[in-house]
Amino acid sequence: HANKLTTKWTTRIDYERFLANSKRKYKLYFNLLHSKIRKHSVNKRNTYNIDKKGFFISINSYTKRIVSKAI
């Protein structure tokens, strides 16, 4: 898949983003999100994914990451 994928080194911001991740924060965020969706009657088909980069499960200081060449 070399024509569609490439590797990139992670950056300091990727590492700091990883450090900010926590199960508790995600749970709080999604609880708040779902309460706002209910409160304002947002239809599910009118919600969109705006983050195309994803997130890290684990990371060392600098590692290689596989990404789409289109990014």
N, CA, C and O atoms as CSV, one atom per row, in Angstrom:
chain,resi,resn,atom,element,x,y,z
A,1,HIS,N,N,0.807,-1.199,0.000
A,1,HIS,CA,C,0.000,0.000,0.000
A,1,HIS,C,C,0.851,1.264,0.000
A,1,HIS,O,O,0.393,2.321,0.433
A,2,ALA,N,N,2.068,1.161,-0.476
A,2,ALA,CA,C,2.989,2.299,-0.470
A,2,ALA,C,C,2.474,3.479,-1.289
A,2,ALA,O,O,2.876,4.619,-1.053
A,3,ASN,N,N,1.595,3.217,-2.242
A,3,ASN,CA,C,1.060,4.322,-3.032
A,3,ASN,C,C,0.005,5.129,-2.271
A,3,ASN,O,O,-0.326,6.240,-2.684
A,4,LYS,N,N,-0.529,4.592,-1.168
A,4,LYS,CA,C,-1.559,5.295,-0.394
A,4,LYS,C,C,-1.134,5.646,1.025
A,4,LYS,O,O,-1.726,6.527,1.648
A,5,LEU,N,N,-0.107,4.961,1.545
A,5,LEU,CA,C,0.314,5.179,2.931
A,5,LEU,C,C,1.760,5.638,3.004
A,5,LEU,O,O,2.567,5.329,2.127
A,6,THR,N,N,2.075,6.376,4.054
A,6,THR,CA,C,3.440,6.808,4.308
A,6,THR,C,C,3.659,6.836,5.822
A,6,THR,O,O,2.709,6.681,6.588
A,7,THR,N,N,4.893,7.029,6.249
A,7,THR,CA,C,5.159,7.147,7.684
A,7,THR,C,C,5.629,8.557,7.995
A,7,THR,O,O,6.266,9.210,7.169
A,8,LYS,N,N,5.309,9.014,9.191
A,8,LYS,CA,C,5.763,10.319,9.669
A,8,LYS,C,C,6.169,10.169,11.122
A,8,LYS,O,O,5.581,9.374,11.856
A,9,TRP,N,N,7.175,10.931,11.542
A,9,TRP,CA,C,7.565,10.931,12.944
A,9,TRP,C,C,6.548,11.730,13.735
A,9,TRP,O,O,6.044,12.751,13.267
A,10,THR,N,N,6.253,11.263,14.924
A,10,THR,CA,C,5.351,12.020,15.788
A,10,THR,C,C,6.039,13.307,16.218
A,10,THR,O,O,7.262,13.426,16.151
A,11,THR,N,N,5.248,14.252,16.655
A,11,THR,CA,C,5.785,15.543,17.088
A,11,THR,C,C,5.528,15.739,18.576
A,11,THR,O,O,4.829,14.946,19.206
A,12,ARG,N,N,6.087,16.781,19.116
A,12,ARG,CA,C,5.868,17.105,20.532
A,12,ARG,C,C,4.380,17.314,20.816
A,12,ARG,O,O,3.891,16.916,21.874
A,13,ILE,N,N,3.660,17.932,19.885
A,13,ILE,CA,C,2.236,18.160,20.100
A,13,ILE,C,C,1.474,16.833,20.144
A,13,ILE,O,O,0.516,16.698,20.905
A,14,ASP,N,N,1.893,15.844,19.329
A,14,ASP,CA,C,1.275,14.517,19.397
A,14,ASP,C,C,1.483,13.916,20.782
A,14,ASP,O,O,0.564,13.331,21.354
A,15,TYR,N,N,2.688,14.062,21.318
A,15,TYR,CA,C,2.997,13.527,22.643
A,15,TYR,C,C,2.169,14.237,23.711
A,15,TYR,O,O,1.645,13.585,24.614
A,16,GLU,N,N,2.045,15.543,23.623
A,16,GLU,CA,C,1.252,16.286,24.605
A,16,GLU,C,C,-0.231,15.962,24.473
A,16,GLU,O,O,-0.953,15.927,25.469
A,17,ARG,N,N,-0.682,15.729,23.252
A,17,ARG,CA,C,-2.076,15.318,23.046
A,17,ARG,C,C,-2.316,13.958,23.706
A,17,ARG,O,O,-3.356,13.734,24.325
A,18,PHE,N,N,-1.345,13.056,23.566
A,18,PHE,CA,C,-1.450,11.748,24.213
A,18,PHE,C,C,-1.538,11.893,25.729
A,18,PHE,O,O,-2.360,11.234,26.366
A,19,LEU,N,N,-0.703,12.745,26.311
A,19,LEU,CA,C,-0.708,12.928,27.762
A,19,LEU,C,C,-2.040,13.486,28.265
A,19,LEU,O,O,-2.433,13.226,29.403
A,20,ALA,N,N,-2.730,14.246,27.426
A,20,ALA,CA,C,-4.009,14.843,27.823
A,20,ALA,C,C,-5.154,13.828,27.784
A,20,ALA,O,O,-6.218,14.077,28.350
A,21,ASN,N,N,-4.944,12.690,27.123
A,21,ASN,CA,C,-5.991,11.668,27.026
A,21,ASN,C,C,-6.215,10.981,28.364
A,21,ASN,O,O,-5.265,10.683,29.088
A,22,SER,N,N,-7.476,10.732,28.683
A,22,SER,CA,C,-7.796,9.903,29.837
A,22,SER,C,C,-9.223,9.384,29.680
A,22,SER,O,O,-10.078,10.060,29.109
A,23,LYS,N,N,-9.468,8.200,30.181
A,23,LYS,CA,C,-10.796,7.595,30.091
A,23,LYS,C,C,-11.828,8.488,30.771
A,23,LYS,O,O,-12.937,8.655,30.264
A,24,ARG,N,N,-11.469,9.059,31.912
A,24,ARG,CA,C,-12.384,9.920,32.667
A,24,ARG,C,C,-12.784,11.161,31.853
A,24,ARG,O,O,-13.957,11.531,31.817
A,25,LYS,N,N,-11.805,11.797,31.204
A,25,LYS,CA,C,-12.094,12.990,30.405
A,25,LYS,C,C,-13.000,12.658,29.223
A,25,LYS,O,O,-13.920,13.414,28.911
A,26,TYR,N,N,-12.739,11.524,28.564
A,26,TYR,CA,C,-13.589,11.133,27.442
A,26,TYR,C,C,-15.011,10.851,27.911
A,26,TYR,O,O,-15.973,11.231,27.244
A,27,LYS,N,N,-15.147,10.187,29.051
A,27,LYS,CA,C,-16.479,9.888,29.578
A,27,LYS,C,C,-17.233,11.179,29.898
A,27,LYS,O,O,-18.404,11.314,29.543
A,28,LEU,N,N,-16.574,12.125,30.564
A,28,LEU,CA,C,-17.201,13.416,30.869
A,28,LEU,C,C,-17.610,14.146,29.589
A,28,LEU,O,O,-18.710,14.691,29.492
A,29,TYR,N,N,-16.705,14.145,28.614
A,29,TYR,CA,C,-16.987,14.822,27.345
A,29,TYR,C,C,-18.212,14.217,26.657
A,29,TYR,O,O,-19.113,14.947,26.243
A,30,PHE,N,N,-18.249,12.898,26.535
A,30,PHE,CA,C,-19.356,12.272,25.820
A,30,PHE,C,C,-20.667,12.358,26.598
A,30,PHE,O,O,-21.734,12.444,25.990
A,31,ASN,N,N,-20.608,12.335,27.918
A,31,ASN,CA,C,-21.829,12.551,28.702
A,31,ASN,C,C,-22.387,13.946,28.437
A,31,ASN,O,O,-23.590,14.112,28.240
A,32,LEU,N,N,-21.508,14.947,28.434
A,32,LEU,CA,C,-21.932,16.316,28.143
A,32,LEU,C,C,-22.459,16.434,26.716
A,32,LEU,O,O,-23.500,17.048,26.483
A,33,LEU,N,N,-21.743,15.847,25.769
A,33,LEU,CA,C,-22.165,15.889,24.372
A,33,LEU,C,C,-23.558,15.291,24.195
A,33,LEU,O,O,-24.414,15.890,23.544
A,34,HIS,N,N,-23.787,14.111,24.772
A,34,HIS,CA,C,-25.091,13.453,24.628
A,34,HIS,C,C,-26.200,14.247,25.307
A,34,HIS,O,O,-27.323,14.287,24.805
A,35,SER,N,N,-25.906,14.875,26.430
A,35,SER,CA,C,-26.943,15.686,27.088
A,35,SER,C,C,-27.306,16.898,26.228
A,35,SER,O,O,-28.475,17.278,26.163
A,36,LYS,N,N,-26.319,17.508,25.571
A,36,LYS,CA,C,-26.589,18.653,24.686
A,36,LYS,C,C,-27.358,18.216,23.440
A,36,LYS,O,O,-28.240,18.933,22.968
A,37,ILE,N,N,-27.025,17.046,22.912
A,37,ILE,CA,C,-27.745,16.519,21.745
A,37,ILE,C,C,-29.212,16.309,22.094
A,37,ILE,O,O,-30.097,16.670,21.318
A,38,ARG,N,N,-29.469,15.723,23.267
A,38,ARG,CA,C,-30.857,15.522,23.704
A,38,ARG,C,C,-31.555,16.856,23.958
A,38,ARG,O,O,-32.685,17.064,23.516
A,39,LYS,N,N,-30.886,17.751,24.666
A,39,LYS,CA,C,-31.474,19.048,25.029
A,39,LYS,C,C,-31.890,19.844,23.791
A,39,LYS,O,O,-32.945,20.479,23.781
A,40,HIS,N,N,-31.063,19.808,22.757
A,40,HIS,CA,C,-31.323,20.609,21.562
A,40,HIS,C,C,-31.926,19.796,20.416
A,40,HIS,O,O,-32.044,20.297,19.298
A,41,SER,N,N,-32.304,18.555,20.682
A,41,SER,CA,C,-32.947,17.667,19.697
A,41,SER,C,C,-32.172,17.597,18.377
A,41,SER,O,O,-32.747,17.751,17.299
A,42,VAL,N,N,-30.872,17.365,18.478
A,42,VAL,CA,C,-30.031,17.258,17.284
A,42,VAL,C,C,-30.235,15.879,16.666
A,42,VAL,O,O,-30.084,14.860,17.340
A,43,ASN,N,N,-30.576,15.855,15.389
A,43,ASN,CA,C,-30.783,14.605,14.673
A,43,ASN,C,C,-29.423,13.960,14.393
A,43,ASN,O,O,-28.488,14.646,13.981
A,44,LYS,N,N,-29.306,12.648,14.613
A,44,LYS,CA,C,-28.029,11.944,14.420
A,44,LYS,C,C,-27.461,12.123,13.019
A,44,LYS,O,O,-26.242,12.172,12.852
A,45,ARG,N,N,-28.312,12.221,12.021
A,45,ARG,CA,C,-27.794,12.358,10.653
A,45,ARG,C,C,-27.196,13.743,10.401
A,45,ARG,O,O,-26.586,13.978,9.358
A,46,ASN,N,N,-27.370,14.654,11.353
A,46,ASN,CA,C,-26.799,15.998,11.230
A,46,ASN,C,C,-25.543,16.176,12.072
A,46,ASN,O,O,-25.149,17.304,12.370
A,47,THR,N,N,-24.916,15.076,12.456
A,47,THR,CA,C,-23.649,15.145,13.188
A,47,THR,C,C,-22.550,14.600,12.290
A,47,THR,O,O,-22.780,13.683,11.502
A,48,TYR,N,N,-21.352,15.171,12.412
A,48,TYR,CA,C,-20.254,14.820,11.512
A,48,TYR,C,C,-18.967,14.641,12.293
A,48,TYR,O,O,-18.789,15.236,13.356
A,49,ASN,N,N,-18.069,13.821,11.767
A,49,ASN,CA,C,-16.749,13.619,12.356
A,49,ASN,C,C,-15.811,14.661,11.768
A,49,ASN,O,O,-15.567,14.662,10.562
A,50,ILE,N,N,-15.277,15.558,12.614
A,50,ILE,CA,C,-14.404,16.604,12.101
A,50,ILE,C,C,-12.934,16.304,12.344
A,50,ILE,O,O,-12.080,17.059,11.879
A,51,ASP,N,N,-12.608,15.235,13.053
A,51,ASP,CA,C,-11.216,14.908,13.340
A,51,ASP,C,C,-10.784,13.728,12.484
A,51,ASP,O,O,-11.211,12.598,12.722
A,52,LYS,N,N,-9.949,13.980,11.497
A,52,LYS,CA,C,-9.508,12.926,10.579
A,52,LYS,C,C,-8.203,12.272,11.017
A,52,LYS,O,O,-7.786,11.289,10.405
A,53,LYS,N,N,-7.541,12.786,12.059
A,53,LYS,CA,C,-6.234,12.264,12.456
A,53,LYS,C,C,-6.309,11.112,13.445
A,53,LYS,O,O,-5.372,10.318,13.528
A,54,GLY,N,N,-7.392,10.999,14.192
A,54,GLY,CA,C,-7.487,9.938,15.185
A,54,GLY,C,C,-6.731,10.281,16.450
A,54,GLY,O,O,-6.475,11.453,16.725
A,55,PHE,N,N,-6.369,9.260,17.229
A,55,PHE,CA,C,-5.649,9.485,18.482
A,55,PHE,C,C,-4.755,8.302,18.761
A,55,PHE,O,O,-4.912,7.237,18.163
A,56,PHE,N,N,-3.812,8.488,19.673
A,56,PHE,CA,C,-2.867,7.446,20.031
A,56,PHE,C,C,-3.380,6.635,21.213
A,56,PHE,O,O,-3.978,7.188,22.136
A,57,ILE,N,N,-3.154,5.352,21.189
A,57,ILE,CA,C,-3.428,4.493,22.328
A,57,ILE,C,C,-2.218,4.505,23.256
A,57,ILE,O,O,-2.377,4.555,24.475
A,58,SER,N,N,-1.037,4.462,22.706
A,58,SER,CA,C,0.187,4.570,23.503
A,58,SER,C,C,1.259,5.201,22.632
A,58,SER,O,O,1.179,5.163,21.404
A,59,ILE,N,N,2.262,5.779,23.275
A,59,ILE,CA,C,3.303,6.465,22.515
A,59,ILE,C,C,4.571,6.558,23.346
A,59,ILE,O,O,4.511,6.727,24.564
A,60,ASN,N,N,5.707,6.450,22.696
A,60,ASN,CA,C,6.991,6.781,23.317
A,60,ASN,C,C,7.262,8.234,22.950
A,60,ASN,O,O,6.423,8.865,22.308
A,61,SER,N,N,8.415,8.783,23.341
A,61,SER,CA,C,8.648,10.194,23.025
A,61,SER,C,C,8.484,10.490,21.540
A,61,SER,O,O,7.758,11.413,21.170
A,62,TYR,N,N,9.137,9.732,20.700
A,62,TYR,CA,C,8.978,9.917,19.264
A,62,TYR,C,C,8.885,8.548,18.611
A,62,TYR,O,O,9.753,7.697,18.807
A,63,THR,N,N,7.845,8.342,17.848
A,63,THR,CA,C,7.658,7.085,17.135
A,63,THR,C,C,7.186,7.405,15.730
A,63,THR,O,O,6.815,8.540,15.430
A,64,LYS,N,N,7.201,6.405,14.879
A,64,LYS,CA,C,6.665,6.594,13.540
A,64,LYS,C,C,5.181,6.285,13.565
A,64,LYS,O,O,4.713,5.416,14.301
A,65,ARG,N,N,4.471,7.005,12.755
A,65,ARG,CA,C,3.025,6.859,12.654
A,65,ARG,C,C,2.700,6.602,11.189
A,65,ARG,O,O,3.290,7.231,10.311
A,66,ILE,N,N,1.777,5.695,10.908
A,66,ILE,CA,C,1.368,5.413,9.533
A,66,ILE,C,C,0.141,6.262,9.233
A,66,ILE,O,O,-0.851,6.222,9.960
A,67,VAL,N,N,0.226,7.035,8.147
A,67,VAL,CA,C,-0.864,7.937,7.779
A,67,VAL,C,C,-1.138,7.841,6.284
A,67,VAL,O,O,-0.314,7.350,5.512
A,68,SER,N,N,-2.298,8.315,5.901
A,68,SER,CA,C,-2.649,8.380,4.490
A,68,SER,C,C,-1.815,9.455,3.809
A,68,SER,O,O,-1.574,10.510,4.396
A,69,LYS,N,N,-1.375,9.208,2.596
A,69,LYS,CA,C,-0.624,10.224,1.852
A,69,LYS,C,C,-1.505,11.425,1.530
A,69,LYS,O,O,-0.996,12.512,1.258
A,70,ALA,N,N,-2.812,11.238,1.557
A,70,ALA,CA,C,-3.733,12.329,1.240
A,70,ALA,C,C,-3.750,13.403,2.322
A,70,ALA,O,O,-4.187,14.524,2.062
A,71,ILE,N,N,-3.284,13.088,3.532
A,71,ILE,CA,C,-3.318,14.062,4.642
A,71,ILE,C,C,-2.219,15.067,4.491
A,71,ILE,O,O,-2.085,15.964,5.324
